[in-house]
Amino acid sequence: METIQTIPEWRVAADEIWAVLKESAKENAARMQESAARLAEIEHIMKENAERSAELDKKFDRLGINVGGLNRSLGELIETLIAARLWEKFPEYGFRRSYRRVPVYDEKSRVRTDIDILLSDSDKVMAVEVKHELDKEKYVDEHVKRMELIRAYPPAETVNKQLFGAMAGGLVTGDLIRYAYEAGFYVLELSGESVHLVPPPVGFKPRRW
């Protein structure tokens, strides 16, 4: 009798346990569903960030290309502004012709260097090197070597003519001006839309190559 009387109690306890298990399972399922949703959201955010990062990289790549193009365009603009009526800055030489981008070939027809601007008269020429910023002594040293190549492998317009040199820039530093004049070069600087000859030091004598 005692065993029979306890059966209903067991059933009640079992029902309560099953109810708790079902509720727990329901809560766990809800949590798993919520976790899955959050995981999907995180994956979506990571994918968006990856796409934005890739797009940003492309923009920087394009920006790099554009900046490079801008530098080239600016350099060409400065050269054009300096070349315009440059011959007027040297009335004592009587230059009447101006050439741009003159190549210098060696005996094997290889290009050894080129001349940014070449001013010419019947018996004199001047090779002008143009830089966006004339601020490094190595530019002067390189132009000295260029002058030697021009003399060694003279383009047609320079044959049997006195060869002088000059350097010009959109911006020229003071130390560079001194160094260039010591090397025997004239120095010119862009000012507004024109170019002016930086006054040579007292006693300056241009070098002839």
C-alpha positions in Angstrom: 0.0 0.0 0.0 2.8 2.4 0.8 4.3 1.8 -2.6 1.0 2.3 -4.4 0.4 5.5 -2.5 3.8 7.0 -3.6 3.3 6.5 -7.3 1.3 9.7 -7.8 4.0 11.6 -6.0 6.6 10.2 -8.4 4.4 11.2 -11.3 4.1 14.7 -10.0 7.9 14.9 -9.5 8.6 13.5 -12.9 6.2 16.0 -14.6 7.9 18.8 -12.8 11.3 17.6 -13.9 10.1 17.2 -17.5 8.7 20.7 -17.3 11.9 22.1 -16.1 13.9 20.2 -18.7 11.6 21.5 -21.5 11.8 25.0 -20.3 15.6 24.7 -20.0 15.7 23.2 -23.5 13.5 26.0 -24.8 15.8 28.7 -23.2 18.9 27.0 -24.5 17.4 26.8 -28.0 16.5 30.6 -27.8 20.0 31.3 -26.6 21.6 29.3 -29.4 19.4 31.0 -31.9 20.4 34.4 -30.5 24.0 33.4 -30.5 23.7 32.3 -34.1 22.1 35.6 -35.0 24.9 37.5 -33.3 27.5 35.4 -35.0 25.9 36.1 -38.4 25.8 39.8 -37.6 29.5 39.8 -36.6 30.4 37.9 -39.9 28.3 40.5 -41.8 30.2 43.4 -40.1 33.6 41.7 -40.7 32.7 41.3 -44.4 31.6 44.9 -44.7 34.9 46.1 -43.0 36.9 43.9 -45.4 35.1 45.4 -48.4 35.6 48.9 -47.0 39.3 48.2 -46.4 39.7 46.9 -50.0 37.9 49.9 -51.4 40.1 52.2 -49.3 43.2 50.5 -50.6 42.0 51.0 -54.1 41.4 54.7 -53.4 44.9 55.1 -52.0 46.3 53.4 -55.0 44.4 55.7 -57.3 45.5 58.7 -55.1 49.1 57.6 -55.5 48.8 57.4 -59.2 47.1 60.8 -59.3 49.7 62.4 -57.1 52.4 61.0 -59.3 50.6 62.5 -62.3 50.2 65.8 -60.6 54.0 65.9 -59.9 54.8 65.2 -63.5 52.2 67.8 -64.6 53.6 70.4 -62.2 57.2 69.7 -63.4 56.1 70.1 -67.0 54.3 73.3 -66.1 57.3 74.8 -64.3 59.5 73.9 -67.3 57.1 75.5 -69.7 56.9 78.7 -67.6 60.7 78.9 -67.3 61.2 78.2 -71.0 59.0 81.0 -72.1 61.2 83.8 -73.4 64.1 82.6 -71.3 66.5 83.8 -73.9 65.6 87.4 -72.8 67.3 86.9 -69.5 70.7 86.7 -71.2 70.8 89.7 -73.5 74.6 89.8 -73.5 74.7 86.4 -75.3 72.2 87.2 -78.0 70.3 83.9 -77.8 67.6 83.7 -80.5 66.6 80.1 -80.5 65.3 77.8 -77.8 64.9 74.0 -77.8 63.4 71.6 -75.3 64.2 68.0 -74.4 67.3 67.7 -76.5 68.7 64.2 -76.3 72.5 63.5 -76.1 73.6 60.3 -78.0 76.9 58.6 -77.7 78.9 57.0 -80.5 76.6 53.9 -80.3 73.4 55.9 -80.6 72.6 55.4 -76.9 70.9 58.2 -75.1 73.3 59.3 -72.3 71.4 62.3 -71.1 69.1 65.1 -72.3 68.9 68.9 -72.0 65.7 70.3 -70.6 66.2 73.7 -72.3 68.9 74.6 -74.8 69.4 78.3 -75.7 71.3 78.9 -78.9 73.0 81.5 -81.0 75.4 81.3 -83.9 78.5 80.7 -81.7 77.1 80.1 -78.2 74.7 77.7 -76.4 73.4 77.3 -72.9 72.1 74.1 -71.4 69.5 74.8 -68.7 68.5 72.1 -66.2 65.1 72.6 -64.7 63.9 71.2 -61.3 60.6 71.5 -59.5 62.6 72.3 -56.3 66.3 73.2 -56.7 67.4 72.3 -53.2 70.0 69.5 -53.4 73.7 69.9 -54.2 73.6 66.6 -56.1 71.5 68.4 -58.8 74.5 70.7 -59.5 76.9 67.8 -59.5 74.7 65.9 -62.0 74.5 69.0 -64.2 78.3 69.2 -64.3 78.4 65.6 -65.5 75.7 66.4 -68.0 77.7 69.3 -69.4 80.7 67.0 -69.8 78.6 64.6 -71.7 77.3 67.4 -73.9 80.8 68.4 -74.7 81.9 64.8 -75.3 78.9 63.9 -77.5 77.7 67.3 -78.8 74.2 67.5 -80.3 74.1 69.1 -83.7 73.0 72.5 -82.3 76.0 72.6 -80.0 78.8 71.7 -82.3 81.7 74.2 -82.5 80.0 76.6 -80.1 80.8 77.9 -76.6 78.9 75.9 -74.0 77.5 77.6 -70.9 75.2 76.2 -68.2 72.4 77.3 -66.0 70.0 75.8 -63.5 66.4 76.8 -62.8 63.7 75.8 -60.4 60.3 76.7 -59.2 61.9 77.0 -55.7 65.6 77.6 -55.1 67.3 77.5 -51.7 70.0 80.0 -50.7 72.7 77.4 -50.2 72.0 75.8 -53.5 72.4 79.2 -55.2 75.9 79.6 -53.8 76.9 76.1 -54.7 75.6 76.5 -58.3 77.4 79.7 -58.9 80.6 78.2 -57.5 80.2 75.5 -60.1 80.0 78.2 -62.8 76.3 78.0 -63.5 73.7 80.8 -63.8 70.7 80.4 -61.5 67.1 81.2 -62.3 64.0 81.0 -60.2 60.3 81.1 -61.1 58.5 84.2 -59.8 54.8 84.2 -60.3 54.3 83.5 -64.0 57.7 84.7 -65.0 61.3 83.7 -64.3 64.1 85.9 -63.0 67.9 85.6 -62.9 69.2 85.3 -59.4 71.9 88.1 -59.2 75.3 86.5 -59.5 77.8 87.1 -56.7 80.4 89.8 -57.2 83.2 88.6 -59.5 81.2 85.7 -60.9 82.5 84.3 -64.2 80.4 81.7 -65.9 82.2 78.4 -66.8 82.7 77.5 -70.4 82.8 73.8 -71.3 
